[in-house]
Amino acid sequence: MSATTAKPLDISIIGETNLDLILYGLPETMPLERELLGTDFRLTLGGSSSILAHNLATLGSRVGFSSLVGDDEMGHIALDRLREAGVDTSHVLTRSGQRSGVTLLLPHGRQRHILTYAGVMADLSVDQLDREFVHSARHLHLSSLFLQTALHAGLPALLDDVKAGGMTVSLDTNDDPDDTWAGILPDVLQRTDILLPNEDEVLRITRTNSVEAALDALRDIVPTVVVKCGARGALIQHGNERQWAAPTPVQSVDTIGAGDSFDAGFLHAWLHGATVAEAAEFGNRTGALSVLRPGGTEAFRDRDLREQFLATGRAPNAQATP
């Protein structure tokens, strides 16, 4: 997609806002009624939609964010982080007397426990959106489809509306806590231009046993599918063509938010004129940047690290694993 200033925003994101509380160094097996000591703790901006919005803005994209938070300290901190990055939060709604969502992450090496209190993150509905604000961008992105249950009723009609207005649509489903991968999903996929799953998600979406079979199943549904494969890079299906996008090798500190950070790089590059393959390679670099610091946004908040790594693929200072 070629860059243009015809609209005030590059991308409109509809999604959830919460904070991540990350406690490192706990044993994988956690007995009850014991005080277990961690080795480090971080509070960072969380929520796939929020991480994406934040990181896209630090890359220079013009980002409009539609979301819902509670009128509490968690919501205030999250919005401060988004505004600090340059995200337009003027249409984030605050619900008085309600609590924002929060996720507790307990990493254990390459795997982690993920515990979420949804708060108001599932309460945002299409009727609450400012349609003019949503339409003020060239592109619409949805993350965490299965967490945003109040959106589902009006979502197909909204997507038809934005596409009729010339906007393109991307989707990162993220996980389905109920593990059904059904409901609204088929209707949204039919209206999606770019799907950005990881390997596990694309298998569950298509109910297949291999990424190749999953891509076969999606070929006539979604024009572009980019499967995030971690340290192996990304596998792209664009029309009838498939190709790999090379990874950016790094020593990982924390993989939380790496997929959302890939999305940020991919969408930023694509919206500013890159080919799908070029955008995927840049997504691999922004995903690699993310894992250099704890949490999904901390590496992007470090301007010197962000600019040097994106320019060279090398981090100026390694940081020890928490």
N, C-alpha and C positions, 0 to 999 in steps of 0.2 A: 504494500500500500504506500503510495507516495505521500510525502508530508504536505500538509495544507494548513492554512490559518483561517479557512472559511468558517470554522466553528470555534468557539472559545475554549473548548476542551478537546484533548486528544482521546480521552477514555473516561467513560462513566462506569463506576463499579457499584453494584448493589450487593451488600453483604453484611456480615456480622463483625462486631467489634468486641474484643475482650482483651484481657491481659493474660500472659503466661507466667506462672510461677514455676520455676525450674529448680529442682532440688537434686543435686548431683551426689554420687558416691554412696548411694544406698545399696544394700544387698538385693539381689534379684528375688530371693525368697524372703518375705517380710512377715515374721511371726506377729501375732496379736499380743497386746499387752506388754510390749517391749518398747523401750525408747531407743530408736535407731538413729544413729548420728550420720548426717551427710557430710560431704567434704566442701560443698560450695552451694550458694543459692543466688539466683538471679530473678529479677522482675523485669520482664520485657513486654513490648507490645505483642499481642497474640491475635489469633483469628486469621485464617487464611486470607480473607478479603482485606483485612486491615494491613497485614504484612505486605500483601501485593500493592495496595494503594500507597503505603509508605515508601516502599522501595522503588516503585515506578516514579514517584515524585522526586526522589533524590537523584534519579537518572536524568531528570529534566523533562519528563512528560507532564502535560497539564492534566491533572487528575481530579475528577469530581466524585465524591463519595456519598452514597445514600445509605444510611444505617440507622440503628436505634440503640441507645444506651440508657442505663438507669441513671438517676440523679444521685450518684454516689462517687466516692473517691476513685474507684476503679475506672469508671467512665470518664471522669475528668482527666485522669492521668493518660488514658488512651487517646483522648482527643488532643491533649497537649502534644503528645508525640507525633500525631498525624499532622497537626498544624505546623509544628517545627520542621517537618519534612517538606512542607509546601502543598499539602493536600487541601483542596477546597472542601471544608467540612460544614459549609453553611446550611446544608440540607441533611445533616445528621440530627435526628430527633432525640430528645431527652424525655424520658417518662418519669414523672415525679412519683416518689414513693416506691419505685421499683429498683431492682439491683441489676447491674451489668453482669455479663457472663465472665467466668474465669476458668482457666484450664491449669491443672496441676500436672506437670510432666516430671516423670521419674526415670531418667535415662539409665540404662544398664548396658554399657557398651554400644553395640549396633542396634539394640532394641530398647523399647521404653514403655512404661505404663503411661497412659493418657487418661486423665480423669477430668471431666468437664461439668461444671455447673452452668446450665444454659442461660439463666437469668432471662433477660428480654430478647436475647439474640434470635429466638424463633418467632417473635411477635411482629416483625415488620411485614406489612402486607402491601400489595400493589396499590391499593386505594390510598395508602399513606404517602406514596411517592409523588414528588413534583415532576410531572411528565415533561414540562418544558426544560427543567434542569437535566433530566435523563437524556433528552434529545439534543442537548447542547454539545454533545461529544460526537466524534466520528465513529466510535466503537463502544460496545457495551460488553462488560465481562461479569460473569457470575462465578462465585466460588462457594464451596460448602453447601451444595444444593440440598442435601438431606437434613441439614441443621435448620434451614430456613423454611419451616413448614408452612407458615402463614403466607408466604409468597406464592405457594403452589397454585392456589385457585385461579389467580389472575395472570400467571406467568406466560402461558402460551399466547394469550391475546396481546400482552405487552411486547413479547418478542416479535409477533407479527407486525405490530405497530412500528417498532423501531426499525425493522428491516424494510418496511414499506417506505420509511423516511430516509433510506439510504445507508443506515448504519450496519456494520457487521457485528457478529456476536461470537464470543469465545466462552468456553466453559471448562472449569476444573471442578469436577464433582466433589473431590475429596472423599473421605470414607463415608459409608452408610452405617450408622450405629446399629440399625436393625438388620443389616446384612441381607436385605431383600433385593436391592438394586432394581426397583420397579417404580410403581406409582407414576410420578410426573416425568421420570427420566426419558422414556421413549418420545414423548411430545417435545421435550426440550432438545434432545439430540437432533430431531428432524429440523430444528430451527437454528442449529449451531453451525457456524462456519469453521471454527477451530476448536478442537477438543484437546485438552492438555492433561491426560492422566499419567499416573506412574504405571509400572508393569502390573502390579497386583490389581490396581483399579480397572485397567483395561480388560483384564481377564474376567473380573467380576461383572463389569458392565455387559460384556458379550456372552458370559457363561461358556467360555472356551478354555482350552488347556494350554494354549501357546499364544505368544504375542502375534505371530504370523497369522494364526487363525482368527484372532481378534481383529486384526487389521482387515482381513478378508471380509469379516462380518460387517465392518463399519464403512467399507469402501463406497457403497451406494447410499450411505446415510449422511456422513459428515465429510465435506470436501477435503479438509486437512486435519490429520491426527498426528500429534507429536507425543510420543511415549517417552517419559523420563526414565532413564535406566541408571541413574546414579553415576558412579565412577566410570561406567562404560559409555557415557554420553547419552544421546537421544536418537531414537528411531523415528523417522519422518515418513508419513504417507501423505502425499500431495497429489490428488487425482489418482492416476494409475502408477505413479512413480514412488519408489521407496529408496531411502538413503539414510546413512548414519551421519550424525553430526558429532565431530570429535570432542572428547571431554577436555577439560582443563584440569590437569592433575594437581592436587594439593594434599597437604596433611590435614585431615579433618579434625576440628575441635568439637563441633556440635552440628548435627545434621537437621536440627529443628528448623523448619521454615525453608529448607533448601529447595523444595519443589515450588513453593510460592515465589521464591527468589528467581528460579528459572523462568517462571511465568512472567515475572517483571521484565527480565532481560529480553525474552522472546517478544513480548508485546511492544516494548519500547522500540526495539530495532525494527520490527515489522511495520509498526505505525509510522516510522520515519524512513520508509523506503527500502528496507532490506528484503531480500528474497526469504522464503521460508527457511531454506537451508542456512543462510547467513544469520537469520534471527535465532535459529536453534543453537548455532555455535555461540552466539552472544549469550543466549540463555544458559548454556553450560558454564560460561564464564561467570555470570552473576550468581548462579547456583553455587559455584565453587567459592566465590567471594563470601557468600553467606556462612559457609561452614568454618570460616576462619575465626569467628567469634561466637560466643554462646547466644542462643536465641535467634530468631529469624530476621531481626532488623539491626542488631548492634554493629555488624560490619559495615552496613550502609550508613549508619550514623557517624562513623569515623571517616571524615572527609579525606584525609590524607591516604588512609588505607584504601578507600574506595577508588579514588582517582588513580593511584599508582597501580593497583591490581588490575583494574579494567584496562589500563593503557598497556601494561606489560605482561600480565598473567603471573606476576610474582609479588608476594607479600613483603613489605619492608621489614616487619618484625613478626616472627612466629610467636604465638601465644600458647602456653601450656594448656593441656586439656584439663578442664575443671575436675 
